[in-house]
Amino acid sequence: MDRVIIKISGEALKDDLNNVSKQKLEVVLKIVQKLQKLNKKVAIVIGGGNFFRGREHQDMDPIRRDTIGMLGTIMNALYITDYLINNHINCLCSTPFNFPNLIPNYEDNELKKLYEDNVIVFGGGVGLSGYSTDSGVILATKKIDANLIIKITNVDGVYDSDPKINKNAHMYNHLTYNEVIQNDYQIMDIYAIKECQERKIKILVMNFKDYEKIEDVLDNKLGTLIGE
């Protein structure tokens, strides 16, 4: 059985009026439901850019800046966890921090057992300043032995140039890890791509709006597959 990590940016949860849109949470729910029907074990790693983007606050102390960003991801993780539970999905939130009486702090072995019957929503990245959410994805794959990452974005896949600027931009159906590294395609940071290559974890890049066609994404008929 595939053990899948869904990577969602915090911005993907936002709409024009709300930092966290119920409509976007509903899309996350439908993606989880579809993957479960396809016999996939699901976990989620969420960013926090809908609340706070560290790169926009370079005047701040780096550690405090990163801490605020990590707390934003935890807020998103709790939103998603609550929404899934309210829609009858067994789900729990996991963070690298200790919040006594608020969020349980699971040992890795315990988390693996819980993952058998629950969607795990990871917030807080790796819990250290200076690391991106992509590092949090890699940590999550190790905790649950995931073999596939589905990165949900606001574009259809990986392009050779910005499709918003270049109408003739070419979208790739498949890329190797080395092609991503050599061309510096901004999919995940280089550390994360190299970790995926070493551990043979495939990455699927898809558009948020294509959630109803998740079968086509898994079959590489939509989006971009990154692998060997």
Order of alpha helices (4+ residues) and beta strands (2+ residues): beta-alpha-beta-alpha-beta-alpha-beta-alpha-beta-beta-beta-beta-alpha-alpha-beta-alpha-beta
